[in-house]
Amino acid sequence: MCRSIKTLRPPFTEDVGPTDVEAAALQYVRKISGFRQPASHNKEAFDQAVAAVAHATARLLDQLVVKG
């Protein structure tokens, strides 16, 4: 689905920062919503979704244990 979102965990990517997580979250929400830029009446929902996805992504990356 979101082929342009890169893998954000080692060994694929070593130095992942908040900017990388935010960019992936934005790309995901854009794909799901079908909006590149939401209308003003949807902006709050769009921004909240990006923040929630970024938070969940950061939490996931912090909890992953990569073996091998």
mmCIF file as gemmi writes it, N, C-alpha and C atoms, coordinates in Angstrom:
data_model
loop_
_atom_site.group_PDB
_atom_site.id
_atom_site.type_symbol
_atom_site.label_atom_id
_atom_site.label_alt_id
_atom_site.label_comp_id
_atom_site.label_asym_id
_atom_site.label_entity_id
_atom_site.label_seq_id
_atom_site.pdbx_PDB_ins_code
_atom_site.Cartn_x
_atom_site.Cartn_y
_atom_site.Cartn_z
_atom_site.occupancy
_atom_site.B_iso_or_equiv
_atom_site.pdbx_formal_charge
_atom_site.auth_seq_id
_atom_site.auth_asym_id
_atom_site.pdbx_PDB_model_num
ATOM 1 N N . MET Axp A 1 ? 0.828 -1.183 0 1 0 ? 1 A 1
ATOM 2 C CA . MET Axp A 1 ? 0 0 0 1 0 ? 1 A 1
ATOM 3 C C . MET Axp A 1 ? 0.874 1.249 0 1 0 ? 1 A 1
ATOM 4 N N . CYS Axp A 2 ? 1.598 1.535 1.044 1 0 ? 2 A 1
ATOM 5 C CA . CYS Axp A 2 ? 2.43 2.74 1.115 1 0 ? 2 A 1
ATOM 6 C C . CYS Axp A 2 ? 3.859 2.362 0.765 1 0 ? 2 A 1
ATOM 7 N N . ARG Axp A 3 ? 4.11 2.115 -0.479 1 0 ? 3 A 1
ATOM 8 C CA . ARG Axp A 3 ? 5.418 1.62 -0.904 1 0 ? 3 A 1
ATOM 9 C C . ARG Axp A 3 ? 6.53 2.62 -0.688 1 0 ? 3 A 1
ATOM 10 N N . SER Axp A 4 ? 6.213 3.891 -0.601 1 0 ? 4 A 1
ATOM 11 C CA . SER Axp A 4 ? 7.263 4.886 -0.433 1 0 ? 4 A 1
ATOM 12 C C . SER Axp A 4 ? 7.675 5.063 1.029 1 0 ? 4 A 1
ATOM 13 N N . ILE Axp A 5 ? 7 4.405 1.948 1 0 ? 5 A 1
ATOM 14 C CA . ILE Axp A 5 ? 7.409 4.469 3.354 1 0 ? 5 A 1
ATOM 15 C C . ILE Axp A 5 ? 8.533 3.464 3.549 1 0 ? 5 A 1
ATOM 16 N N . LYS Axp A 6 ? 9.679 3.952 4.028 1 0 ? 6 A 1
ATOM 17 C CA . LYS Axp A 6 ? 10.824 3.067 4.202 1 0 ? 6 A 1
ATOM 18 C C . LYS Axp A 6 ? 10.774 2.372 5.562 1 0 ? 6 A 1
ATOM 19 N N . THR Axp A 7 ? 11.456 1.257 5.651 1 0 ? 7 A 1
ATOM 20 C CA . THR Axp A 7 ? 11.572 0.54 6.918 1 0 ? 7 A 1
ATOM 21 C C . THR Axp A 7 ? 12.422 1.372 7.867 1 0 ? 7 A 1
ATOM 22 N N . LEU Axp A 8 ? 11.956 1.527 9.092 1 0 ? 8 A 1
ATOM 23 C CA . LEU Axp A 8 ? 12.617 2.409 10.049 1 0 ? 8 A 1
ATOM 24 C C . LEU Axp A 8 ? 13.321 1.672 11.18 1 0 ? 8 A 1
ATOM 25 N N . ARG Axp A 9 ? 13.734 0.463 10.936 1 0 ? 9 A 1
ATOM 26 C CA . ARG Axp A 9 ? 14.423 -0.268 11.997 1 0 ? 9 A 1
ATOM 27 C C . ARG Axp A 9 ? 15.723 -0.863 11.462 1 0 ? 9 A 1
ATOM 28 N N . PRO Axp A 10 ? 16.667 -1.09 12.36 1 0 ? 10 A 1
ATOM 29 C CA . PRO Axp A 10 ? 17.904 -1.76 11.948 1 0 ? 10 A 1
ATOM 30 C C . PRO Axp A 10 ? 17.586 -3.175 11.473 1 0 ? 10 A 1
ATOM 31 N N . PRO Axp A 11 ? 18.288 -3.745 10.566 1 0 ? 11 A 1
ATOM 32 C CA . PRO Axp A 11 ? 19.5 -3.242 9.916 1 0 ? 11 A 1
ATOM 33 C C . PRO Axp A 11 ? 19.196 -2.378 8.682 1 0 ? 11 A 1
ATOM 34 N N . PHE Axp A 12 ? 17.941 -2.127 8.401 1 0 ? 12 A 1
ATOM 35 C CA . PHE Axp A 12 ? 17.581 -1.356 7.215 1 0 ? 12 A 1
ATOM 36 C C . PHE Axp A 12 ? 17.941 0.118 7.357 1 0 ? 12 A 1
ATOM 37 N N . THR Axp A 13 ? 17.723 0.675 8.518 1 0 ? 13 A 1
ATOM 38 C CA . THR Axp A 13 ? 18.01 2.079 8.791 1 0 ? 13 A 1
ATOM 39 C C . THR Axp A 13 ? 18.59 2.175 10.192 1 0 ? 13 A 1
ATOM 40 N N . GLU Axp A 14 ? 19.757 2.757 10.304 1 0 ? 14 A 1
ATOM 41 C CA . GLU Axp A 14 ? 20.424 2.849 11.61 1 0 ? 14 A 1
ATOM 42 C C . GLU Axp A 14 ? 19.992 4.076 12.41 1 0 ? 14 A 1
ATOM 43 N N . ASP Axp A 15 ? 20.033 5.23 11.799 1 0 ? 15 A 1
ATOM 44 C CA . ASP Axp A 15 ? 19.759 6.476 12.511 1 0 ? 15 A 1
ATOM 45 C C . ASP Axp A 15 ? 18.376 7.003 12.178 1 0 ? 15 A 1
ATOM 46 N N . VAL Axp A 16 ? 17.391 6.586 12.969 1 0 ? 16 A 1
ATOM 47 C CA . VAL Axp A 16 ? 16.012 7.025 12.76 1 0 ? 16 A 1
ATOM 48 C C . VAL Axp A 16 ? 15.7 8.095 13.799 1 0 ? 16 A 1
ATOM 49 N N . GLY Axp A 17 ? 15.232 9.224 13.319 1 0 ? 17 A 1
ATOM 50 C CA . GLY Axp A 17 ? 14.894 10.311 14.224 1 0 ? 17 A 1
ATOM 51 C C . GLY Axp A 17 ? 13.422 10.65 14.137 1 0 ? 17 A 1
ATOM 52 N N . PRO Axp A 18 ? 13.001 11.605 14.929 1 0 ? 18 A 1
ATOM 53 C CA . PRO Axp A 18 ? 11.599 12.02 14.921 1 0 ? 18 A 1
ATOM 54 C C . PRO Axp A 18 ? 11.118 12.502 13.554 1 0 ? 18 A 1
ATOM 55 N N . THR Axp A 19 ? 12.012 13.096 12.776 1 0 ? 19 A 1
ATOM 56 C CA . THR Axp A 19 ? 11.64 13.569 11.444 1 0 ? 19 A 1
ATOM 57 C C . THR Axp A 19 ? 11.267 12.404 10.537 1 0 ? 19 A 1
ATOM 58 N N . ASP Axp A 20 ? 12.01 11.296 10.638 1 0 ? 20 A 1
ATOM 59 C CA . ASP Axp A 20 ? 11.713 10.109 9.834 1 0 ? 20 A 1
ATOM 60 C C . ASP Axp A 20 ? 10.363 9.508 10.223 1 0 ? 20 A 1
ATOM 61 N N . VAL Axp A 21 ? 10.118 9.442 11.525 1 0 ? 21 A 1
ATOM 62 C CA . VAL Axp A 21 ? 8.856 8.886 12.025 1 0 ? 21 A 1
ATOM 63 C C . VAL Axp A 21 ? 7.688 9.765 11.595 1 0 ? 21 A 1
ATOM 64 N N . GLU Axp A 22 ? 7.845 11.067 11.71 1 0 ? 22 A 1
ATOM 65 C CA . GLU Axp A 22 ? 6.793 12.013 11.315 1 0 ? 22 A 1
ATOM 66 C C . GLU Axp A 22 ? 6.504 11.922 9.813 1 0 ? 22 A 1
ATOM 67 N N . ALA Axp A 23 ? 7.545 11.801 9.007 1 0 ? 23 A 1
ATOM 68 C CA . ALA Axp A 23 ? 7.365 11.709 7.56 1 0 ? 23 A 1
ATOM 69 C C . ALA Axp A 23 ? 6.61 10.43 7.182 1 0 ? 23 A 1
ATOM 70 N N . ALA Axp A 24 ? 6.936 9.335 7.832 1 0 ? 24 A 1
ATOM 71 C CA . ALA Axp A 24 ? 6.244 8.078 7.561 1 0 ? 24 A 1
ATOM 72 C C . ALA Axp A 24 ? 4.782 8.169 7.993 1 0 ? 24 A 1
ATOM 73 N N . ALA Axp A 25 ? 4.531 8.787 9.14 1 0 ? 25 A 1
ATOM 74 C CA . ALA Axp A 25 ? 3.156 8.95 9.627 1 0 ? 25 A 1
ATOM 75 C C . ALA Axp A 25 ? 2.344 9.819 8.68 1 0 ? 25 A 1
ATOM 76 N N . LEU Axp A 26 ? 2.943 10.9 8.216 1 0 ? 26 A 1
ATOM 77 C CA . LEU Axp A 26 ? 2.261 11.786 7.273 1 0 ? 26 A 1
ATOM 78 C C . LEU Axp A 26 ? 1.93 11.054 5.975 1 0 ? 26 A 1
ATOM 79 N N . GLN Axp A 27 ? 2.872 10.298 5.459 1 0 ? 27 A 1
ATOM 80 C CA . GLN Axp A 27 ? 2.646 9.549 4.222 1 0 ? 27 A 1
ATOM 81 C C . GLN Axp A 27 ? 1.516 8.531 4.403 1 0 ? 27 A 1
ATOM 82 N N . TYR Axp A 28 ? 1.508 7.851 5.535 1 0 ? 28 A 1
ATOM 83 C CA . TYR Axp A 28 ? 0.469 6.87 5.822 1 0 ? 28 A 1
ATOM 84 C C . TYR Axp A 28 ? -0.914 7.529 5.878 1 0 ? 28 A 1
ATOM 85 N N . VAL Axp A 29 ? -1.03 8.63 6.617 1 0 ? 29 A 1
ATOM 86 C CA . VAL Axp A 29 ? -2.321 9.305 6.748 1 0 ? 29 A 1
ATOM 87 C C . VAL Axp A 29 ? -2.778 9.866 5.405 1 0 ? 29 A 1
ATOM 88 N N . ARG Axp A 30 ? -1.854 10.377 4.63 1 0 ? 30 A 1
ATOM 89 C CA . ARG Axp A 30 ? -2.209 10.848 3.286 1 0 ? 30 A 1
ATOM 90 C C . ARG Axp A 30 ? -2.773 9.723 2.441 1 0 ? 30 A 1
ATOM 91 N N . LYS Axp A 31 ? -2.141 8.568 2.504 1 0 ? 31 A 1
ATOM 92 C CA . LYS Axp A 31 ? -2.585 7.422 1.702 1 0 ? 31 A 1
ATOM 93 C C . LYS Axp A 31 ? -3.956 6.942 2.155 1 0 ? 31 A 1
ATOM 94 N N . ILE Axp A 32 ? -4.14 6.797 3.453 1 0 ? 32 A 1
ATOM 95 C CA . ILE Axp A 32 ? -5.399 6.298 3.999 1 0 ? 32 A 1
ATOM 96 C C . ILE Axp A 32 ? -6.554 7.262 3.741 1 0 ? 32 A 1
ATOM 97 N N . SER Axp A 33 ? -6.281 8.558 3.94 1 0 ? 33 A 1
ATOM 98 C CA . SER Axp A 33 ? -7.357 9.554 3.801 1 0 ? 33 A 1
ATOM 99 C C . SER Axp A 33 ? -7.652 9.9 2.349 1 0 ? 33 A 1
ATOM 100 N N . GLY Axp A 34 ? -6.659 9.729 1.491 1 0 ? 34 A 1
ATOM 101 C CA . GLY Axp A 34 ? -6.833 10.112 0.102 1 0 ? 34 A 1
ATOM 102 C C . GLY Axp A 34 ? -6.6 11.595 -0.132 1 0 ? 34 A 1
ATOM 103 N N . PHE Axp A 35 ? -6.115 12.294 0.889 1 0 ? 35 A 1
ATOM 104 C CA . PHE Axp A 35 ? -5.837 13.729 0.786 1 0 ? 35 A 1
ATOM 105 C C . PHE Axp A 35 ? -4.344 13.975 0.932 1 0 ? 35 A 1
ATOM 106 N N . ARG Axp A 36 ? -3.798 14.733 0.011 1 0 ? 36 A 1
ATOM 107 C CA . ARG Axp A 36 ? -2.415 15.167 0.178 1 0 ? 36 A 1
ATOM 108 C C . ARG Axp A 36 ? -2.384 16.318 1.175 1 0 ? 36 A 1
ATOM 109 N N . GLN Axp A 37 ? -3.332 17.21 1.041 1 0 ? 37 A 1
ATOM 110 C CA . GLN Axp A 37 ? -3.492 18.34 1.953 1 0 ? 37 A 1
ATOM 111 C C . GLN Axp A 37 ? -4.98 18.424 2.279 1 0 ? 37 A 1
ATOM 112 N N . PRO Axp A 38 ? -5.369 18.282 3.545 1 0 ? 38 A 1
ATOM 113 C CA . PRO Axp A 38 ? -6.789 18.289 3.876 1 0 ? 38 A 1
ATOM 114 C C . PRO Axp A 38 ? -7.402 19.686 3.774 1 0 ? 38 A 1
ATOM 115 N N . ALA Axp A 39 ? -8.685 19.73 3.553 1 0 ? 39 A 1
ATOM 116 C CA . ALA Axp A 39 ? -9.422 21.001 3.599 1 0 ? 39 A 1
ATOM 117 C C . ALA Axp A 39 ? -9.384 21.518 5.03 1 0 ? 39 A 1
ATOM 118 N N . SER Axp A 40 ? -9.637 22.796 5.19 1 0 ? 40 A 1
ATOM 119 C CA . SER Axp A 40 ? -9.54 23.408 6.517 1 0 ? 40 A 1
ATOM 120 C C . SER Axp A 40 ? -10.452 22.73 7.541 1 0 ? 40 A 1
ATOM 121 N N . HIS Axp A 41 ? -11.62 22.262 7.107 1 0 ? 41 A 1
ATOM 122 C CA . HIS Axp A 41 ? -12.53 21.617 8.064 1 0 ? 41 A 1
ATOM 123 C C . HIS Axp A 41 ? -12.064 20.205 8.45 1 0 ? 41 A 1
ATOM 124 N N . ASN Axp A 42 ? -11.081 19.661 7.748 1 0 ? 42 A 1
ATOM 125 C CA . ASN Axp A 42 ? -10.531 18.344 8.092 1 0 ? 42 A 1
ATOM 126 C C . ASN Axp A 42 ? -9.12 18.419 8.663 1 0 ? 42 A 1
ATOM 127 N N . LYS Axp A 43 ? -8.535 19.586 8.725 1 0 ? 43 A 1
ATOM 128 C CA . LYS Axp A 43 ? -7.139 19.727 9.128 1 0 ? 43 A 1
ATOM 129 C C . LYS Axp A 43 ? -6.867 19.218 10.538 1 0 ? 43 A 1
ATOM 130 N N . GLU Axp A 44 ? -7.74 19.522 11.483 1 0 ? 44 A 1
ATOM 131 C CA . GLU Axp A 44 ? -7.515 19.074 12.857 1 0 ? 44 A 1
ATOM 132 C C . GLU Axp A 44 ? -7.512 17.546 12.952 1 0 ? 44 A 1
ATOM 133 N N . ALA Axp A 45 ? -8.474 16.913 12.323 1 0 ? 45 A 1
ATOM 134 C CA . ALA Axp A 45 ? -8.538 15.441 12.334 1 0 ? 45 A 1
ATOM 135 C C . ALA Axp A 45 ? -7.304 14.848 11.659 1 0 ? 45 A 1
ATOM 136 N N . PHE Axp A 46 ? -6.9 15.438 10.551 1 0 ? 46 A 1
ATOM 137 C CA . PHE Axp A 46 ? -5.732 14.985 9.803 1 0 ? 46 A 1
ATOM 138 C C . PHE Axp A 46 ? -4.472 15.098 10.672 1 0 ? 46 A 1
ATOM 139 N N . ASP Axp A 47 ? -4.272 16.267 11.283 1 0 ? 47 A 1
ATOM 140 C CA . ASP Axp A 47 ? -3.098 16.491 12.121 1 0 ? 47 A 1
ATOM 141 C C . ASP Axp A 47 ? -3.084 15.575 13.343 1 0 ? 47 A 1
ATOM 142 N N . GLN Axp A 48 ? -4.244 15.343 13.928 1 0 ? 48 A 1
ATOM 143 C CA . GLN Axp A 48 ? -4.328 14.434 15.077 1 0 ? 48 A 1
ATOM 144 C C . GLN Axp A 48 ? -3.987 13.008 14.665 1 0 ? 48 A 1
ATOM 145 N N . ALA Axp A 49 ? -4.421 12.613 13.484 1 0 ? 49 A 1
ATOM 146 C CA . ALA Axp A 49 ? -4.111 11.268 12.987 1 0 ? 49 A 1
ATOM 147 C C . ALA Axp A 49 ? -2.611 11.122 12.758 1 0 ? 49 A 1
ATOM 148 N N . VAL Axp A 50 ? -1.981 12.124 12.171 1 0 ? 50 A 1
ATOM 149 C CA . VAL Axp A 50 ? -0.533 12.079 11.947 1 0 ? 50 A 1
ATOM 150 C C . VAL Axp A 50 ? 0.188 11.951 13.283 1 0 ? 50 A 1
ATOM 151 N N . ALA Axp A 51 ? -0.205 12.733 14.261 1 0 ? 51 A 1
ATOM 152 C CA . ALA Axp A 51 ? 0.426 12.673 15.584 1 0 ? 51 A 1
ATOM 153 C C . ALA Axp A 51 ? 0.232 11.305 16.236 1 0 ? 51 A 1
ATOM 154 N N . ALA Axp A 52 ? -0.962 10.736 16.124 1 0 ? 52 A 1
ATOM 155 C CA . ALA Axp A 52 ? -1.24 9.428 16.73 1 0 ? 52 A 1
ATOM 156 C C . ALA Axp A 52 ? -0.427 8.326 16.059 1 0 ? 52 A 1
ATOM 157 N N . VAL Axp A 53 ? -0.346 8.367 14.735 1 0 ? 53 A 1
ATOM 158 C CA . VAL Axp A 53 ? 0.429 7.36 14.004 1 0 ? 53 A 1
ATOM 159 C C . VAL Axp A 53 ? 1.915 7.512 14.323 1 0 ? 53 A 1
ATOM 160 N N . ALA Axp A 54 ? 2.404 8.736 14.392 1 0 ? 54 A 1
ATOM 161 C CA . ALA Axp A 54 ? 3.811 8.954 14.729 1 0 ? 54 A 1
ATOM 162 C C . ALA Axp A 54 ? 4.116 8.434 16.131 1 0 ? 54 A 1
ATOM 163 N N . HIS Axp A 55 ? 3.222 8.68 17.072 1 0 ? 55 A 1
ATOM 164 C CA . HIS Axp A 55 ? 3.406 8.2 18.447 1 0 ? 55 A 1
ATOM 165 C C . HIS Axp A 55 ? 3.424 6.671 18.484 1 0 ? 55 A 1
ATOM 166 N N . ALA Axp A 56 ? 2.477 6.048 17.807 1 0 ? 56 A 1
ATOM 167 C CA . ALA Axp A 56 ? 2.419 4.582 17.777 1 0 ? 56 A 1
ATOM 168 C C . ALA Axp A 56 ? 3.656 4.004 17.089 1 0 ? 56 A 1
ATOM 169 N N . THR Axp A 57 ? 4.127 4.658 16.053 1 0 ? 57 A 1
ATOM 170 C CA . THR Axp A 57 ? 5.316 4.196 15.339 1 0 ? 57 A 1
ATOM 171 C C . THR Axp A 57 ? 6.553 4.285 16.233 1 0 ? 57 A 1
ATOM 172 N N . ALA Axp A 58 ? 6.72 5.401 16.909 1 0 ? 58 A 1
ATOM 173 C CA . ALA Axp A 58 ? 7.859 5.564 17.81 1 0 ? 58 A 1
ATOM 174 C C . ALA Axp A 58 ? 7.819 4.527 18.928 1 0 ? 58 A 1
ATOM 175 N N . ARG Axp A 59 ? 6.642 4.292 19.474 1 0 ? 59 A 1
ATOM 176 C CA . ARG Axp A 59 ? 6.489 3.282 20.547 1 0 ? 59 A 1
ATOM 177 C C . ARG Axp A 59 ? 6.849 1.887 20.023 1 0 ? 59 A 1
ATOM 178 N N . LEU Axp A 60 ? 6.377 1.561 18.833 1 0 ? 60 A 1
ATOM 179 C CA . LEU Axp A 60 ? 6.697 0.266 18.229 1 0 ? 60 A 1
ATOM 180 C C . LEU Axp A 60 ? 8.196 0.108 18.042 1 0 ? 60 A 1
ATOM 181 N N . LEU Axp A 61 ? 8.847 1.115 17.466 1 0 ? 61 A 1
ATOM 182 C CA . LEU Axp A 61 ? 10.278 1.031 17.223 1 0 ? 61 A 1
ATOM 183 C C . LEU Axp A 61 ? 11.064 0.902 18.529 1 0 ? 61 A 1
ATOM 184 N N . ASP Axp A 62 ? 10.604 1.555 19.586 1 0 ? 62 A 1
ATOM 185 C CA . ASP Axp A 62 ? 11.266 1.446 20.888 1 0 ? 62 A 1
ATOM 186 C C . ASP Axp A 62 ? 11.132 0.06 21.489 1 0 ? 62 A 1
ATOM 187 N N . GLN Axp A 63 ? 10.047 -0.632 21.17 1 0 ? 63 A 1
ATOM 188 C CA . GLN Axp A 63 ? 9.773 -1.927 21.789 1 0 ? 63 A 1
ATOM 189 C C . GLN Axp A 63 ? 10.264 -3.124 20.969 1 0 ? 63 A 1
ATOM 190 N N . LEU Axp A 64 ? 10.581 -2.918 19.704 1 0 ? 64 A 1
ATOM 191 C CA . LEU Axp A 64 ? 11.026 -4.032 18.865 1 0 ? 64 A 1
ATOM 192 C C . LEU Axp A 64 ? 12.371 -4.572 19.326 1 0 ? 64 A 1
ATOM 193 N N . VAL Axp A 65 ? 12.478 -5.891 19.295 1 0 ? 65 A 1
ATOM 194 C CA . VAL Axp A 65 ? 13.754 -6.56 19.572 1 0 ? 65 A 1
ATOM 195 C C . VAL Axp A 65 ? 14.141 -7.261 18.275 1 0 ? 65 A 1
ATOM 196 N N . VAL Axp A 66 ? 15.245 -6.813 17.691 1 0 ? 66 A 1
ATOM 197 C CA . VAL Axp A 66 ? 15.709 -7.377 16.423 1 0 ? 66 A 1
ATOM 198 C C . VAL Axp A 66 ? 16.817 -8.371 16.739 1 0 ? 66 A 1
ATOM 199 N N . LYS Axp A 67 ? 16.606 -9.615 16.364 1 0 ? 67 A 1
ATOM 200 C CA . LYS Axp A 67 ? 17.596 -10.668 16.609 1 0 ? 67 A 1
ATOM 201 C C . LYS Axp A 67 ? 18.238 -11.068 15.287 1 0 ? 67 A 1
ATOM 202 N N . GLY Axp A 68 ? 19.524 -11.351 15.364 1 0 ? 68 A 1
ATOM 203 C CA . GLY Axp A 68 ? 20.211 -11.894 14.194 1 0 ? 68 A 1
ATOM 204 C C . GLY Axp A 68 ? 20.854 -10.91 13.304 1 0 ? 68 A 1
